[in-house]
Amino acid sequence: MTRIDFYQIDSDEAPLLFTCRLIEKVYRQGLQIYVHTNSEAQSIELDDLLWSFRDDRFIPHTLQSRHDQAPIKIGHNAEPEDHQQVLVNLSLGVPDFFSRFDRVAEIVPLGEESRNSARQNYRFYKDRGYSLQYHEIKQSRTLQNG
């Protein structure tokens, strides 16, 4: 069964910057990642940020719409074509295809709309019996628990 991790950002760190840190950590574990965003603009913004995120390391990624091969794909309006191991959800709702992933990382930025959506998503997963983990992110230097 899919494991669901909620990462609640309780600092001034930009959500996409935290997402880059999480992507890097998961990628270094040898796992494939699909990042589901809210919009094409957010997908492009994350794509650009991943290119410049680290000067000393390359994180191979592509936009889903390009149909290129990469261990990290970013998309917003379609189900990924192939199975990925980790889904990073930046959209406000639960993607219909979430259950085909081994893990889902729900990113919860500051802000009332984001927090309300996260509460709804949490209830959705809990009502269906999924294993839920909660991580409070209070600083931008390290990822806690994972």
GUKESE-364412 format. One record per residue: residue in three letters; chain; x, y, z of N, C-alpha, C in turn; residue number from 1. Coordinates in nm, 4 decimals. Layout:
BEGIN
NODE   residuo   cadena        n_X        n_Y        n_Z       ca_X       ca_Y       ca_Z        c_X        c_Y        c_Z   num
NODE       ALA        A          X          Y          Z          X          Y          Z          X          Y          Z   NUM
...
END
This chain:
BEGIN
NODE   residuo   cadena        n_X        n_Y        n_Z       ca_X       ca_Y       ca_Z        c_X        c_Y        c_Z   num
NODE       MET        A     0.0838    -0.1179     0.0000     0.0000     0.0000     0.0000     0.0885     0.1244     0.0000     1
NODE       THR        A     0.0433     0.2261    -0.0658     0.1160     0.3526    -0.0778     0.1347     0.4181     0.0591     2
NODE       ARG        A     0.2568     0.4643     0.0847     0.2851     0.5401     0.2072     0.2726     0.6882     0.1735     3
NODE       ILE        A     0.2046     0.7619     0.2607     0.1815     0.9049     0.2393     0.2574     0.9839     0.3452     4
NODE       ASP        A     0.3419     1.0769     0.3005     0.4152     1.1662     0.3902     0.3706     1.3094     0.3662     5
NODE       PHE        A     0.3306     1.3761     0.4736     0.2972     1.5184     0.4667     0.4165     1.5973     0.5182     6
NODE       TYR        A     0.4622     1.6947     0.4396     0.5730     1.7822     0.4776     0.5173     1.9224     0.4944     7
NODE       GLN        A     0.4910     1.9589     0.6192     0.4348     2.0904     0.6492     0.5486     2.1892     0.6710     8
NODE       ILE        A     0.5564     2.2880     0.5835     0.6624     2.3875     0.5901     0.6212     2.4964     0.6889     9
NODE       ASP        A     0.6910     2.5030     0.8008     0.6635     2.6027     0.9039     0.7791     2.7014     0.9150    10
NODE       SER        A     0.8276     2.7444     0.7998     0.9353     2.8425     0.7956     0.9102     2.9319     0.6747    11
NODE       ASP        A     0.9985     3.0258     0.6555     0.9830     3.1160     0.5415     1.0447     3.0593     0.4133    12
NODE       GLU        A     1.0870     2.9330     0.4170     1.1442     2.8714     0.2980     1.0379     2.8608     0.1885    13
NODE       ALA        A     1.0750     2.8983     0.0673     0.9835     2.8871    -0.0461     0.9487     2.7403    -0.0701    14
NODE       PRO        A     0.8210     2.7094    -0.0919     0.7801     2.5700    -0.1124     0.8552     2.4991    -0.2253    15
NODE       LEU        A     0.8831     2.5699    -0.3349     0.9538     2.5048    -0.4448     1.0997     2.4792    -0.4103    16
NODE       LEU        A     1.1579     2.5622    -0.3274     1.2955     2.5374    -0.2834     1.3001     2.4131    -0.1938    17
NODE       PHE        A     1.2045     2.4022    -0.1018     1.1961     2.2804    -0.0206     1.1743     2.1589    -0.1107    18
NODE       THR        A     1.0886     2.1728    -0.2108     1.0619     2.0623    -0.3038     1.1897     2.0184    -0.3736    19
NODE       CYS        A     1.2727     2.1134    -0.4141     1.4014     2.0791    -0.4763     1.4887     1.9996    -0.3795    20
NODE       ARG        A     1.4927     2.0410    -0.2542     1.5728     1.9679    -0.1548     1.5207     1.8254    -0.1369    21
NODE       LEU        A     1.3890     1.8122    -0.1316     1.3291     1.6794    -0.1163     1.3566     1.5933    -0.2400    22
NODE       ILE        A     1.3402     1.6511    -0.3576     1.3677     1.5785    -0.4819     1.5117     1.5300    -0.4832    23
NODE       GLU        A     1.6047     1.6171    -0.4463     1.7453     1.5777    -0.4452     1.7686     1.4601    -0.3507    24
NODE       LYS        A     1.7106     1.4664    -0.2329     1.7286     1.3584    -0.1352     1.6724     1.2261    -0.1877    25
NODE       VAL        A     1.5534     1.2298    -0.2433     1.4899     1.1086    -0.2950     1.5682     1.0561    -0.4158    26
NODE       TYR        A     1.6112     1.1455    -0.5036     1.6891     1.1052    -0.6206     1.8199     1.0375    -0.5791    27
NODE       ARG        A     1.8858     1.0888    -0.4771     2.0122     1.0312    -0.4294     1.9907     0.8911    -0.3714    28
NODE       GLN        A     1.8660     0.8569    -0.3381     1.8333     0.7219    -0.2916     1.8078     0.6272    -0.4089    29
NODE       GLY        A     1.8193     0.6791    -0.5319     1.8035     0.5964    -0.6509     1.6596     0.5744    -0.6933    30
NODE       LEU        A     1.5692     0.6583    -0.6483     1.4276     0.6407    -0.6784     1.3820     0.7336    -0.7903    31
NODE       GLN        A     1.2825     0.6894    -0.8658     1.2214     0.7721    -0.9697     1.1123     0.8580    -0.9071    32
NODE       ILE        A     1.0950     0.9778    -0.9620     1.0038     1.0748    -0.9023     0.9158     1.1368    -1.0109    33
NODE       TYR        A     0.7891     1.1515    -0.9779     0.6992     1.2337    -1.0590     0.6485     1.3464    -0.9700    34
NODE       VAL        A     0.6652     1.4712    -1.0154     0.6180     1.5875    -0.9402     0.4921     1.6380    -1.0089    35
NODE       HIS        A     0.3824     1.6373    -0.9349     0.2531     1.6825    -0.9869     0.2280     1.8247    -0.9357    36
NODE       THR        A     0.2241     1.9211    -1.0273     0.2105     2.0615    -0.9901     0.0679     2.1112    -1.0135    37
NODE       ASN        A     0.0447     2.2360    -0.9723    -0.0859     2.3005    -0.9904    -0.1104     2.3480    -1.1322    38
NODE       SER        A    -0.0035     2.3829    -1.2048    -0.0208     2.4496    -1.3333     0.1038     2.4343    -1.4191    39
NODE       GLU        A     0.0888     2.4693    -1.5444     0.2035     2.4703    -1.6352     0.3085     2.5697    -1.5865    40
NODE       ALA        A     0.2644     2.6849    -1.5383     0.3579     2.7865    -1.4889     0.4395     2.7329    -1.3717    41
NODE       GLN        A     0.3756     2.6623    -1.2794     0.4479     2.6060    -1.1657     0.5429     2.4950    -1.2109    42
NODE       SER        A     0.5014     2.4157    -1.3090     0.5898     2.3117    -1.3636     0.7154     2.3739    -1.4229    43
NODE       ILE        A     0.6983     2.4799    -1.5004     0.8122     2.5480    -1.5631     0.9006     2.6127    -1.4577    44
NODE       GLU        A     0.8390     2.6734    -1.3566     0.9163     2.7362    -1.2490     1.0024     2.6327    -1.1750    45
NODE       LEU        A     0.9444     2.5167    -1.1448     1.0204     2.4113    -1.0778     1.1308     2.3574    -1.1692    46
NODE       ASP        A     1.0997     2.3382    -1.2953     1.1995     2.2937    -1.3928     1.3184     2.3900    -1.3939    47
NODE       ASP        A     1.2917     2.5187    -1.4030     1.3981     2.6196    -1.4028     1.4778     2.6168    -1.2728    48
NODE       LEU        A     1.4076     2.6044    -1.1617     1.4739     2.6041    -1.0315     1.5652     2.4820    -1.0152    49
NODE       LEU        A     1.5210     2.3678    -1.0641     1.6053     2.2474    -1.0540     1.7347     2.2616    -1.1347    50
NODE       TRP        A     1.7307     2.3363    -1.2454     1.8531     2.3580    -1.3240     1.9536     2.4419    -1.2469    51
NODE       SER        A     1.9055     2.5325    -1.1630     1.9958     2.6247    -1.0940     2.0074     2.5969    -0.9447    52
NODE       PHE        A     1.9397     2.4951    -0.8965     1.9321     2.4660    -0.7536     2.0687     2.4421    -0.6905    53
NODE       ARG        A     2.1503     2.3614    -0.7521     2.2835     2.3292    -0.6981     2.3884     2.3523    -0.8068    54
NODE       ASP        A     2.4887     2.4303    -0.7763     2.5978     2.4525    -0.8715     2.6882     2.3309    -0.8822    55
NODE       ASP        A     2.6959     2.2536    -0.7745     2.7918     2.1430    -0.7699     2.7332     2.0070    -0.8068    56
NODE       ARG        A     2.6022     1.9999    -0.8326     2.5388     1.8718    -0.8653     2.4308     1.8911    -0.9706    57
NODE       PHE        A     2.4131     1.7894    -1.0510     2.3092     1.7898    -1.1526     2.1967     1.6967    -1.1083    58
NODE       ILE        A     2.0757     1.7436    -1.1179     1.9586     1.6619    -1.0863     1.8829     1.6405    -1.2182    59
NODE       PRO        A     1.8940     1.5224    -1.2792     1.8332     1.5000    -1.4107     1.6807     1.4989    -1.4037    60
NODE       HIS        A     1.6200     1.5856    -1.4820     1.4744     1.5992    -1.4795     1.4249     1.6496    -1.6152    61
NODE       THR        A     1.2955     1.6393    -1.6354     1.2335     1.6893    -1.7568     1.0867     1.7181    -1.7294    62
NODE       LEU        A     1.0290     1.8005    -1.8148     0.8845     1.8211    -1.8094     0.8161     1.7025    -1.8754    63
NODE       GLN        A     0.7075     1.6579    -1.8189     0.6314     1.5436    -1.8718     0.5929     1.5683    -2.0174    64
NODE       SER        A     0.5601     1.6916    -2.0522     0.5148     1.7248    -2.1868     0.6238     1.7052    -2.2927    65
NODE       ARG        A     0.7494     1.6995    -2.2512     0.8594     1.6828    -2.3477     0.8806     1.5368    -2.3879    66
NODE       HIS        A     0.8258     1.4436    -2.3143     0.8372     1.3000    -2.3426     0.9827     1.2530    -2.3462    67
NODE       ASP        A     1.0720     1.3233    -2.2786     1.2115     1.2819    -2.2657     1.2220     1.1788    -2.1539    68
NODE       GLN        A     1.3297     1.1035    -2.1543     1.3550     1.0078    -2.0474     1.4375     1.0754    -1.9385    69
NODE       ALA        A     1.3921     1.0656    -1.8162     1.4647     1.1197    -1.7005     1.4060     1.0557    -1.5755    70
NODE       PRO        A     1.4861     1.0405    -1.4709     1.4348     0.9800    -1.3479     1.3391     1.0714    -1.2712    71
NODE       ILE        A     1.3365     1.1998    -1.3070     1.2466     1.2958    -1.2430     1.1649     1.3635    -1.3518    72
NODE       LYS        A     1.0331     1.3522    -1.3398     0.9434     1.4156    -1.4362     0.8508     1.5117    -1.3625    73
NODE       ILE        A     0.8186     1.6207    -1.4303     0.7347     1.7255    -1.3724     0.6158     1.7464    -1.4654    74
NODE       GLY        A     0.4943     1.7413    -1.4108     0.3751     1.7615    -1.4922     0.2613     1.8169    -1.4099    75
NODE       HIS        A     0.1527     1.8526    -1.4790     0.0409     1.9143    -1.4075    -0.0967     1.8698    -1.4542    76
NODE       ASN        A    -0.1103     1.8220    -1.5748    -0.2458     1.7965    -1.6241    -0.2680     1.6563    -1.6780    77
NODE       ALA        A    -0.1733     1.5675    -1.6582    -0.1900     1.4320    -1.7114    -0.1232     1.3310    -1.6200    78
NODE       GLU        A    -0.1742     1.2116    -1.6251    -0.1128     1.1014    -1.5503     0.0219     1.0682    -1.6136    79
NODE       PRO        A     0.1237     1.0432    -1.5324     0.2527     1.0072    -1.5905     0.2413     0.8797    -1.6727    80
NODE       GLU        A     0.3196     0.8746    -1.7791     0.3103     0.7634    -1.8738     0.3610     0.6323    -1.8172    81
NODE       ASP        A     0.4633     0.6395    -1.7343     0.5195     0.5169    -1.6800     0.5198     0.5249    -1.5273    82
NODE       HIS        A     0.5321     0.4095    -1.4655     0.5291     0.4066    -1.3192     0.6517     0.4757    -1.2632    83
NODE       GLN        A     0.6306     0.5597    -1.1675     0.7383     0.6241    -1.0930     0.7232     0.5764    -0.9487    84
NODE       GLN        A     0.8292     0.5781    -0.8733     0.8243     0.5255    -0.7377     0.7717     0.6256    -0.6358    85
NODE       VAL        A     0.8019     0.7535    -0.6567     0.7620     0.8554    -0.5607     0.6855     0.9655    -0.6330    86
NODE       LEU        A     0.5702     1.0006    -0.5788     0.4904     1.1123    -0.6287     0.5059     1.2279    -0.5315    87
NODE       VAL        A     0.5524     1.3424    -0.5803     0.5571     1.4648    -0.5003     0.4384     1.5481    -0.5463    88
NODE       ASN        A     0.3445     1.5715    -0.4556     0.2217     1.6406    -0.4917     0.2271     1.7868    -0.4480    89
NODE       LEU        A     0.2291     1.8757    -0.5469     0.2215     2.0201    -0.5210     0.0838     2.0752    -0.5546    90
NODE       SER        A    -0.0034     1.9925    -0.6104    -0.1384     2.0386    -0.6427    -0.2217     2.0425    -0.5151    91
NODE       LEU        A    -0.3341     2.1096    -0.5216    -0.4168     2.1247    -0.4016    -0.4995     2.0007    -0.3710    92
NODE       GLY        A    -0.5244     1.9164    -0.4710    -0.6047     1.7971    -0.4490    -0.5222     1.6700    -0.4575    93
NODE       VAL        A    -0.5884     1.5583    -0.4373    -0.5240     1.4274    -0.4474    -0.5344     1.3819    -0.5931    94
NODE       PRO        A    -0.4224     1.3580    -0.6597    -0.4285     1.3095    -0.7982    -0.4946     1.1713    -0.8054    95
NODE       ASP        A    -0.5760     1.1491    -0.9067    -0.6474     1.0222    -0.9229    -0.5534     0.9024    -0.9287    96
NODE       PHE        A    -0.4316     0.9225    -0.9738    -0.3371     0.8132    -0.9979    -0.2398     0.7905    -0.8832    97
NODE       PHE        A    -0.2605     0.8534    -0.7682    -0.1640     0.8483    -0.6579    -0.1326     0.7053    -0.6123    98
NODE       SER        A    -0.2304     0.6157    -0.6169    -0.2145     0.4831    -0.5557    -0.1212     0.3912    -0.6331    99
NODE       ARG        A    -0.0799     0.4280    -0.7515     0.0151     0.3425    -0.8246     0.1598     0.3699    -0.7846   100
NODE       PHE        A     0.1804     0.4660    -0.6952     0.3135     0.4990    -0.6457     0.3388     0.4296    -0.5127   101
NODE       ASP        A     0.4656     0.4016    -0.4848     0.5033     0.3430    -0.3562     0.4906     0.4459    -0.2435   102
NODE       ARG        A     0.5259     0.5710    -0.2751     0.5213     0.6789    -0.1754     0.4641     0.8050    -0.2387   103
NODE       VAL        A     0.3945     0.8811    -0.1563     0.3457     1.0134    -0.1959     0.3970     1.1131    -0.0939   104
NODE       ALA        A     0.4550     1.2218    -0.1434     0.4988     1.3308    -0.0573     0.4071     1.4495    -0.0831   105
NODE       GLU        A     0.3267     1.4829     0.0165     0.2365     1.5972     0.0081     0.3088     1.7183     0.0660   106
NODE       ILE        A     0.3318     1.8204    -0.0152     0.3985     1.9418     0.0293     0.2930     2.0395     0.0775   107
NODE       VAL        A     0.3098     2.0888     0.2016     0.2107     2.1774     0.2629     0.2773     2.3102     0.2972   108
NODE       PRO        A     0.2653     2.4102     0.2087     0.3245     2.5409     0.2364     0.2442     2.6177     0.3412   109
NODE       LEU        A     0.3028     2.7269     0.3885     0.2283     2.8200     0.4728     0.1132     2.8767     0.3905   110
NODE       GLY        A     0.0106     2.9191     0.4555    -0.1036     2.9775     0.3852    -0.2296     2.8981     0.4119   111
NODE       GLU        A    -0.3365     2.9697     0.4341    -0.4628     2.9063     0.4733    -0.5189     2.8135     0.3654   112
NODE       GLU        A    -0.5140     2.8547     0.2380    -0.5675     2.7706     0.1309    -0.4906     2.6382     0.1227   113
NODE       SER        A    -0.3581     2.6462     0.1311    -0.2758     2.5253     0.1259    -0.3030     2.4353     0.2451   114
NODE       ARG        A    -0.3144     2.4942     0.3626    -0.3390     2.4141     0.4844    -0.4762     2.3480     0.4785   115
NODE       ASN        A    -0.5767     2.4197     0.4309    -0.7107     2.3605     0.4196    -0.7124     2.2452     0.3199   116
NODE       SER        A    -0.6449     2.2631     0.2078    -0.6367     2.1553     0.1088    -0.5651     2.0348     0.1669   117
NODE       ALA        A    -0.4580     2.0603     0.2420    -0.3830     1.9501     0.3037    -0.4706     1.8741     0.4031   118
NODE       ARG        A    -0.5519     1.9452     0.4788    -0.6426     1.8788     0.5741    -0.7407     1.7877     0.4997   119
NODE       GLN        A    -0.7935     1.8378     0.3879    -0.8855     1.7566     0.3077    -0.8146     1.6340     0.2514   120
NODE       ASN        A    -0.6937     1.6539     0.2008    -0.6168     1.5413     0.1478    -0.5865     1.4399     0.2572   121
NODE       TYR        A    -0.5495     1.4877     0.3751    -0.5200     1.3997     0.4884    -0.6424     1.3131     0.5210   122
NODE       ARG        A    -0.7592     1.3768     0.5287    -0.8833     1.3016     0.5565    -0.9110     1.1990     0.4465   123
NODE       PHE        A    -0.8888     1.2386     0.3215    -0.9101     1.1480     0.2081    -0.8273     1.0213     0.2254   124
NODE       TYR        A    -0.6976     1.0373     0.2487    -0.6083     0.9220     0.2645    -0.6444     0.8409     0.3892   125
NODE       LYS        A    -0.6692     0.9105     0.4998    -0.6992     0.8422     0.6267    -0.8267     0.7596     0.6150   126
NODE       ASP        A    -0.9293     0.8162     0.5536    -1.0570     0.7455     0.5374    -1.0416     0.6178     0.4548   127
NODE       ARG        A    -0.9376     0.6107     0.3731    -0.9144     0.4946     0.2883    -0.8091     0.4002     0.3454   128
NODE       GLY        A    -0.7601     0.4305     0.4654    -0.6716     0.3394     0.5369    -0.5239     0.3458     0.5001   129
NODE       TYR        A    -0.4800     0.4553     0.4382    -0.3390     0.4671     0.4007    -0.2524     0.5005     0.5210   130
NODE       SER        A    -0.1278     0.4544     0.5166    -0.0296     0.4847     0.6203     0.0147     0.6300     0.6039   131
NODE       LEU        A    -0.0047     0.7104     0.7082     0.0242     0.8535     0.7013     0.1384     0.8895     0.7954   132
NODE       GLN        A     0.2318     0.9676     0.7434     0.3426     1.0214     0.8231     0.3365     1.1730     0.8131   133
NODE       TYR        A     0.3762     1.2399     0.9195     0.3700     1.3859     0.9242     0.5067     1.4400     0.9648   134
NODE       HIS        A     0.5565     1.5357     0.8877     0.6871     1.5955     0.9140     0.6715     1.7465     0.9177   135
NODE       GLU        A     0.7128     1.8073     1.0270     0.7128     1.9526     1.0381     0.8494     2.0031     0.9940   136
NODE       ILE        A     0.8513     2.0897     0.8963     0.9757     2.1442     0.8434     0.9899     2.2861     0.8985   137
NODE       LYS        A     1.0795     2.3007     0.9963     1.0949     2.4293     1.0638     1.2161     2.5078     1.0175   138
NODE       GLN        A     1.3082     2.4410     0.9487     1.4265     2.5112     0.9014     1.4618     2.4607     0.7628   139
NODE       SER        A     1.5443     2.5354     0.6919     1.5726     2.5014     0.5535     1.7015     2.4233     0.5346   140
NODE       ARG        A     1.7734     2.3896     0.6401     1.9044     2.3263     0.6236     1.8982     2.1745     0.6100   141
NODE       THR        A     1.8075     2.1085     0.6800     1.8025     1.9619     0.6741     1.6587     1.9156     0.6625   142
NODE       LEU        A     1.6413     1.7984     0.6034     1.5110     1.7339     0.6006     1.4988     1.6473     0.7235   143
NODE       GLN        A     1.3866     1.6561     0.7897     1.3656     1.5777     0.9096     1.2904     1.4498     0.8766   144
NODE       ASN        A     1.3377     1.3384     0.9263     1.2687     1.2094     0.9129     1.2377     1.1720     0.7706   145
NODE       GLY        A     1.3119     1.2175     0.6793     1.2901     1.1805     0.5568     1.2616     1.1674     0.4301   146
END
